[in-house]
């Protein structure tokens, strides 16, 4: 299967962000991708999460998601993007990934469970953690995709639960905050999650200055097969279920493991 990584430079102009998503989805579809993944906060982003995030939040059947569904339908491509979703708590929203199929139908949604309260940031001030820790996996084109968001990457148990649920490709949609050694950590953690779960990891990140860029596709052996660098853009890459199966047969960790979660 061919998938695409859409590295955005999203800002506070929702209309401009949606237009960029539309352009990148069109390019990905022209290049033969059957799915395109965009970062966390793809439709609304600032350097710090503040009170404007819950102010612009919408339900998953609101105008922003209807526009994303229309983009997927128009270009006949599955689409995954980060949105700001209304929650039941005033003053806080959900940081949500939503996936649409080529027909515009919603395939899945995932509300981020690990909020970025680190590095002087307090995402949880204005964002509510997802109420469910169940792994979110959806199927498209015979491939099972698992959803993770940014800071989730530092919690290996989530990636393992997605692999246990059948995921063959992890979509890690992110806006990885810059800082000391942060790019090195981003690259290392994407590779680690791929190696320890024998999966592809598509780490899709916002471009600088709000984030570190460096969207990557890492194969199940930890090889970086694509790196988008620092500029916004879209790259089409191949994932192979045969490769996943071959690596899992060579390293049968799922049959050999001795420790499980509580």
C-alpha positions in Angstrom: 0.0 0.0 0.0 1.1 3.5 -0.7 0.4 6.1 2.1 1.4 9.7 2.3 2.9 11.9 5.1 1.5 15.4 5.1 3.9 17.8 7.0 1.9 20.9 7.6 2.8 24.3 9.0 -0.6 24.9 10.6 -1.6 28.2 12.3 -4.6 29.9 13.7 -6.3 30.4 10.3 -8.6 27.4 10.0 -9.5 28.1 6.5 -5.9 28.3 5.4 -5.1 25.1 7.2 -8.0 23.3 5.5 -6.8 24.6 2.1 -3.3 23.2 2.7 -4.8 19.9 3.7 -6.8 19.9 0.5 -3.7 20.6 -1.6 -1.6 17.9 0.0 -4.4 15.4 -0.2 -4.8 16.1 -3.9 -1.0 15.7 -4.4 -1.0 12.4 -2.4 -3.9 11.0 -4.4 -2.2 11.9 -7.7 0.9 10.1 -6.6 -1.1 6.9 -5.9 -1.5 7.1 -2.1 -4.6 5.5 -0.7 -4.3 7.2 2.7 -2.8 10.5 3.8 -1.9 11.3 7.4 -1.6 14.9 8.8 -0.3 16.1 12.2 -2.0 16.7 15.5 -3.8 20.1 15.6 -3.8 20.1 11.8 -6.8 22.4 11.6 -5.8 24.8 14.4 -2.4 25.3 15.9 -0.5 27.9 17.9 2.9 27.9 19.8 1.1 27.1 23.0 -2.3 25.7 23.7 -4.5 28.5 25.2 -8.1 29.4 25.8 -8.6 29.9 22.0 -8.5 26.1 21.5 -11.7 25.3 23.4 -13.2 28.5 21.9 -12.8 27.1 18.3 -13.6 23.5 19.2 -16.3 21.8 17.2 -18.1 18.4 17.4 -17.0 15.7 15.1 -20.0 16.4 12.9 -19.2 20.1 12.8 -18.1 22.2 9.8 -14.4 21.4 10.1 -14.9 17.6 10.1 -17.5 17.9 7.3 -14.8 19.8 5.3 -12.2 17.1 6.0 -14.7 14.4 4.9 -15.4 16.3 1.7 -11.7 16.5 1.0 -11.3 12.7 1.4 -14.4 12.1 -0.8 -13.3 14.5 -3.5 -9.8 13.0 -3.8 -10.9 9.4 -3.1 -8.3 9.0 -0.4 -8.5 8.0 3.3 -7.5 11.0 5.5 -6.3 11.3 9.1 -6.0 14.6 10.7 -5.9 16.3 14.2 -8.8 18.5 15.1 -10.0 20.4 18.2 -13.1 18.6 19.4 -15.8 20.0 21.7 -15.9 18.3 25.1 -18.6 18.2 27.7 -16.4 20.3 30.1 -16.6 24.1 29.6 -13.2 25.6 29.0 -11.5 22.4 27.8 -11.6 20.6 24.5 -10.4 17.2 23.2 -7.3 16.8 21.1 -8.7 14.4 18.6 -7.5 12.5 15.6 -10.2 11.6 13.1 -10.0 9.3 10.1 -12.2 9.4 7.1 -12.5 6.9 4.3 -12.4 7.7 0.5 -16.2 7.9 0.6 -16.1 10.6 3.3 -17.4 8.2 6.0 -15.8 8.4 9.4 -13.6 5.3 10.0 -12.4 6.1 13.5 -11.5 8.8 16.0 -9.0 8.9 18.9 -9.0 11.4 21.8 -5.4 11.9 23.0 -4.9 10.3 26.5 -1.4 11.5 27.4 -1.4 15.3 27.6 1.8 17.3 27.2 2.3 18.8 30.7 6.1 19.0 30.4 8.8 21.5 29.3 6.8 24.3 30.9 3.7 23.5 28.8 0.3 22.7 30.4 -1.8 21.2 27.6 -4.3 19.9 30.2 -5.2 23.4 31.2 -7.3 23.7 28.1 -7.4 20.1 26.8 -9.3 17.2 28.4 -7.7 13.8 28.2 -9.7 11.2 26.3 -11.9 9.2 28.6 -11.0 5.8 27.0 -7.6 4.1 27.0 -8.8 1.4 24.6 -6.6 1.2 21.5 -8.1 2.7 18.4 -7.4 0.6 15.3 -9.1 0.9 11.9 -8.8 -1.0 8.6 -8.3 0.5 5.2 -7.3 -1.3 2.1 -6.5 -4.5 4.0 -4.1 -2.7 6.4 -4.8 -2.1 10.0 -3.8 1.3 11.3 -3.4 2.3 14.9 -3.7 5.9 16.1 -1.4 7.8 18.5 -0.9 11.5 19.2 2.5 13.2 19.9 3.3 12.8 23.6 1.7 9.3 23.5 5.0 8.3 21.7 6.8 8.3 25.1 4.4 5.7 26.5 5.4 2.3 25.0 2.4 0.5 26.5 0.0 2.4 24.2 2.0 1.3 21.1 2.0 -2.3 22.3 -1.7 -2.3 23.0 -2.3 -1.1 19.4 0.0 -3.9 18.0 -1.9 -6.4 20.2 -5.1 -5.1 18.7 -3.8 -5.9 15.2 -2.2 -2.7 14.1 0.5 -3.1 11.4 1.1 0.6 10.9 1.1 3.2 13.7 0.1 6.7 12.7 1.8 9.0 15.2 0.2 12.4 14.5 2.2 15.1 16.3 3.3 18.6 17.0 6.5 17.8 18.8 7.6 20.8 20.8 11.1 22.0 20.0 13.8 21.9 22.7 17.1 20.4 23.7 17.6 17.0 22.1 13.9 17.0 21.1 14.6 16.1 17.4 16.9 13.3 18.4 14.3 12.0 20.8 11.5 12.2 18.2 13.6 10.1 15.8 14.7 7.6 18.4 11.2 7.0 19.8 9.6 6.5 16.4 12.3 3.9 15.6 11.9 2.3 19.0 8.2 1.9 18.7 8.6 0.3 15.3 11.3 -2.1 16.4 9.7 -3.3 19.6 6.3 -3.9 17.9 7.4 -5.1 14.5 5.3 -2.4 12.8 5.7 0.5 10.5 5.6 3.9 12.3 4.5 6.9 10.3 5.4 9.9 12.5 3.7 12.9 11.0 4.8 16.2 12.5 4.1 19.9 12.2 6.9 21.8 10.5 9.0 24.5 12.3 8.7 26.9 14.0 5.9 25.5 16.1 7.3 22.0 15.9 10.5 20.1 14.9 9.3 18.8 11.5 11.2 15.6 10.5 8.1 13.6 9.6 9.3 10.0 9.1 8.3 6.5 8.0 10.2 3.9 10.0 10.0 0.2 8.9 9.7 -2.7 11.3 13.5 -3.1 11.5 13.9 0.5 12.5 15.1 1.7 9.1 14.0 5.3 8.3 12.6 5.0 4.8 11.5 8.6 4.5 12.4 11.9 6.3 10.6 15.1 5.2 13.1 17.4 6.8 12.1 20.8 8.0 9.9 22.2 5.2 6.1 21.6 4.9 5.2 19.2 2.2 3.8 15.7 1.4 5.7 12.5 0.7 4.2 9.2 -0.6 5.8 6.1 0.8 5.2 2.3 0.6 4.3 0.0 3.4 4.4 -3.8 3.0 2.5 -6.3 5.0 4.9 -9.0 3.8 7.7 -7.0 5.5 5.7 -6.9 8.8 5.0 -10.6 8.6 8.7 -11.4 7.8 10.1 -9.4 10.6 7.5 -10.8 13.1 8.6 -14.3 12.0 12.3 -13.5 12.4 11.7 -12.0 15.8 8.7 -13.7 17.3 8.5 -11.4 20.3 4.7 -11.6 20.6 4.9 -15.4 21.2 7.9 -15.1 23.5 7.0 -12.3 25.8 6.7 -13.2 29.5 5.4 -9.9 30.9 2.0 -8.4 30.3 0.2 -5.4 31.5 -1.8 -5.4 34.8 
